[in-house]
Amino acid sequence: MKILLIGASGHIGQTVIAALDGRHEVITAGRHSGDVRLDIEDENSIIELFRRLPRLDAVAVATGGRNGHLAPLSEMRAEHYRVGLESKLLGQVNTVLHGMDKLNDGGSFTLVGGVWDPQSIVPLFSNLYMVNGALEAFVVAAATELPRRQRINLVAPLLLSESAPQYGHLFRGAPQVSAAEVARAYSLSIEGIQSGQIYRFGAGHG
């Protein structure tokens, strides 16, 4: 298969490449590195990317852009919530909207979210929880409308063990998941047959 991987330079992206290596042709895209350049927060950049690429069998996203603004709820304003909405949420939604025509029959989209259920709630993250919840709703709904037997799934890790030294203090007591485990969910989404699935990792989930 010919696969576009957006965000290949991070922990998840590098491990996804390793998981798919040797079986598929992977085209990497990123803001500062990769085979092609892409700013996922810029809709025109997404349009131009798909215009230049050949037809694809799968599109996988392993980056949330700026993800979202972290702050206590009492300090949040509408412009803070727009950070996650315009980056992690709309960046991936636009990837699907503009990628459908370039995706082959039966091809798949794999998006990246994050655990947000009540068992994983910690302070400061209301922007990210809102975005992650919206991404799950979008994937479930989009799966019923994608054309030509195309599929879409979402991989939703909480805390990567590789990122624990940097972010672990924000998720004290939360289960950790390795990038390799998350990469296996990408493989299942890309190489499997499911659609509309949320592959969760973290608090309360396996």
C-alpha positions in Angstrom: 0.0 0.0 0.0 1.0 3.6 -0.5 0.5 5.4 2.9 0.8 9.1 3.8 1.9 9.6 7.4 1.5 13.1 8.8 3.7 13.8 11.8 6.4 11.2 11.3 9.1 12.7 13.4 7.5 12.2 16.9 7.5 9.2 19.1 4.3 7.8 17.6 5.2 8.6 14.0 8.7 7.0 14.2 7.3 3.9 15.7 4.4 3.7 13.1 7.0 3.9 10.3 9.0 1.0 11.9 5.8 -1.0 12.2 4.9 -0.5 8.6 8.4 -0.7 7.1 9.0 -3.4 4.6 5.3 -4.0 3.9 4.2 -0.7 2.5 5.5 2.5 0.9 5.3 5.3 3.4 5.3 9.0 2.4 6.1 11.2 5.4 4.8 14.7 5.8 5.7 17.3 8.4 6.1 21.0 9.0 9.9 20.9 9.3 10.8 17.4 8.1 9.6 14.5 5.9 9.3 13.6 2.3 6.8 16.5 1.8 6.1 19.6 3.9 2.7 20.2 5.5 1.3 22.7 8.0 -1.7 20.8 9.3 -3.1 24.1 10.8 -3.2 25.6 7.3 -6.1 24.4 5.1 -4.4 25.7 1.9 -1.3 23.6 2.8 -3.4 20.5 3.1 -5.0 21.2 -0.3 -1.7 21.7 -1.9 -0.3 18.6 -0.4 -3.0 16.3 -1.8 -2.7 18.1 -5.1 0.9 17.1 -5.5 0.6 13.5 -4.2 -0.2 10.4 -6.1 -3.3 8.3 -5.2 -3.1 6.8 -1.8 -4.3 3.7 0.0 -4.2 5.2 3.5 -3.7 8.5 5.3 -2.5 8.4 8.9 -2.1 11.4 11.3 0.3 11.1 14.2 0.4 14.7 15.2 -2.1 17.0 16.7 -0.4 20.2 15.7 -0.5 22.5 18.8 -3.0 20.2 20.4 -4.6 22.8 22.7 -4.1 25.5 25.3 -3.5 24.3 28.9 -4.8 26.5 31.7 -7.2 26.5 34.6 -10.8 26.9 33.5 -11.1 30.2 35.3 -8.3 31.6 33.0 -9.6 30.2 29.8 -11.2 32.4 27.1 -12.7 31.6 23.7 -9.5 32.4 21.9 -7.7 29.8 24.0 -10.2 27.1 23.0 -9.7 28.0 19.4 -6.1 26.8 19.6 -7.1 23.1 19.8 -10.1 23.6 17.6 -8.2 25.1 14.7 -5.2 22.8 15.1 -5.8 19.3 16.3 -9.5 19.2 15.4 -9.9 21.1 12.2 -6.5 20.1 10.9 -7.5 16.5 10.9 -11.0 17.1 9.7 -9.6 19.1 6.8 -7.2 16.2 6.1 -10.2 13.9 5.6 -12.3 16.4 3.7 -9.5 17.2 1.2 -8.0 13.6 1.2 -11.2 11.7 0.2 -10.8 12.3 -3.5 -7.1 11.2 -3.4 -7.8 8.1 -1.4 -8.4 4.8 -3.3 -11.5 2.7 -3.0 -11.4 0.9 0.4 -8.7 3.2 1.6 -8.4 4.3 5.2 -7.9 7.4 7.4 -6.4 7.0 10.8 -6.6 10.1 13.1 -5.1 10.7 16.5 -7.0 11.8 19.6 -6.6 11.2 23.3 -8.4 9.6 26.2 -10.9 12.0 27.7 -13.4 9.9 29.7 -14.2 10.7 33.4 -11.6 8.3 34.6 -8.8 10.3 33.0 -9.8 13.9 33.9 -7.0 16.0 35.3 -6.9 19.8 35.7 -5.9 22.3 32.9 -6.9 20.0 30.0 -10.5 21.2 29.2 -9.4 22.4 25.8 -7.9 19.0 24.9 -10.8 17.0 26.3 -13.2 19.1 24.2 -11.2 18.5 21.1 -10.7 14.8 21.7 -14.4 14.3 22.3 -15.2 16.2 19.1 -12.7 14.0 17.2 -14.3 10.8 18.4 -17.8 12.1 17.4 -16.5 13.1 14.0 -14.9 9.7 13.3 -18.0 7.8 14.3 -20.2 10.0 12.1 -17.8 10.2 9.2 -17.5 6.4 9.0 -21.2 6.3 7.9 -20.7 8.7 5.1 -17.3 8.2 3.5 -17.6 7.3 -0.2 -16.3 4.2 -2.1 -15.9 1.9 1.0 -13.4 4.2 2.6 -12.8 3.7 6.3 -11.8 5.9 9.2 -10.6 5.2 12.8 -9.1 7.1 15.7 -6.2 6.1 17.9 -6.5 7.7 21.4 -3.5 7.3 23.7 -3.3 9.0 27.0 0.3 9.2 28.3 3.2 7.7 26.2 5.8 6.1 28.4 8.4 7.8 26.2 6.8 11.2 27.1 6.4 10.5 30.8 9.6 12.3 31.8 8.2 15.5 30.3 4.5 15.2 31.0 4.1 12.5 33.6 3.7 15.0 36.4 0.4 16.1 34.8 -1.0 12.6 34.8 0.1 11.2 38.2 -1.1 7.6 38.6 -2.4 7.3 35.1 -1.4 4.1 33.2 1.3 4.6 30.5 1.4 3.1 27.0 4.4 2.6 24.8 4.6 4.1 21.4 5.0 0.6 20.1 1.6 -0.4 21.5 0.0 2.7 19.9 1.7 1.9 16.6 0.1 -1.5 16.6 -3.3 0.2 16.7 -2.3 2.2 13.6 -1.4 -1.0 11.9 -4.8 -2.5 12.8 -6.6 0.6 11.5 -4.6 0.7 8.2 -4.4 -3.0 7.4 -7.6 -4.2 9.0 -11.2 -3.9 7.9 -12.8 -1.9 10.8 -14.3 1.6 10.4 -15.7 4.1 13.0 -13.5 2.5 15.7 -11.9 4.3 18.6 -8.7 2.6 19.8 -8.3 3.8 23.4 -5.2 3.5 25.6 -4.9 4.8 29.1 -7.1 5.2 32.2 -9.8 2.5 32.3 -8.9 1.1 28.8 -6.6 -1.5 27.4 
